[in-house]
Amino acid sequence: MYSSFFCRDKQLFGNVFDLWLAGQESTAYTIAWIVLYLMKDLKAQEKLHAELTKVIDSDRFITHEDKNNLPYLNAVIAESQRLGNLLVNNIPRRLISDITYHGYTLKKDTIVVPEISQVLYDEKIFPEPHKFLPERFLDSDGKFQTKPELIPFSIGKRACLGESMARAELYLFTANLFNHFEVSNLHKKEENFFWGGCGKRSKEL
């Protein structure tokens, strides 16, 4: 079975590496951005703690059954995914036929690289796109309301296979971490943070 599915050891290595990068590192980096944004925006962190105290009010383990009762938590995660924008450029695609799009003709076999950041930072969809504003994902009643343009996992047939698992991990980790701890910058020093993508960081967080 091994020889019929994996032609070479390099192919096996490539598949394992893809699973590692997409399935573990991306989630870990997103969690790091969530912690960073809440550390820098203490008012947002206070709102999150207030919601957790009101809804949970104990040290018990927060589960998926609590998710619908924690709109601000969900908004924090959504905004962190949008602003953190780990995957600036999506996976390249190759056109299987000639197409015309907005007056431009693209030939068959052209490599197209979708740029997710053009959507996540679109001012028409997300006003003040470079600010951390979880409230943009809350409706007038304070309920969580996602947007179809929030596409950190991409869209279509080639969207992230582990989206459901990643969403569960982000929710459970963030909820239980901030239900027990407060995060602050002990040095009280402003730092310039550089986007590092889903790979080696250009600067330590």
Stockholm file with secondary structure:
# STOCKHOLM 1.0

chainA/1-205         MYSSFFCRDKQLFGNVFDLWLAGQESTAYTIAWIVLYLMKDLKAQEKLHAELTKVIDSDRFITHEDKNNLPYLNAVIAESQRLGNLLVNNIPRRLISDITYHGYTLKKDTIVVPEISQVLYDEKIFPEPHKFLPERFLDSDGKFQTKPELIPFSIGKRACLGESMARAELYLFTANLFNHFEVSNLHKKEENFFWGGCGKRSKEL
#=GR chainA/1-205 SS CHHHHCSSHHHHHHHHHHHHIIIIIHHHHHHHHHHHHHHHCHHHHHHHHHHHHHHTCSSSCCCGGGGGGCHHHHHHHHHHHHHHCSCSBCCCEECSSCEEETTEEECTTCEECCBTHHHHTCTTTSSSTTSCCGGGGBCTTSCBCCCTTCCTTCCSTTSCTTHHHHHHHHHHHHHHHHHHCCCCCTTCCCCCCCCCCSSSCSSCC
#=GC SS_cons         CHHHHCSSHHHHHHHHHHHHIIIIIHHHHHHHHHHHHHHHCHHHHHHHHHHHHHHTCSSSCCCGGGGGGCHHHHHHHHHHHHHHCSCSBCCCEECSSCEEETTEEECTTCEECCBTHHHHTCTTTSSSTTSCCGGGGBCTTSCBCCCTTCCTTCCSTTSCTTHHHHHHHHHHHHHHHHHHCCCCCTTCCCCCCCCCCSSSCSSCC
//
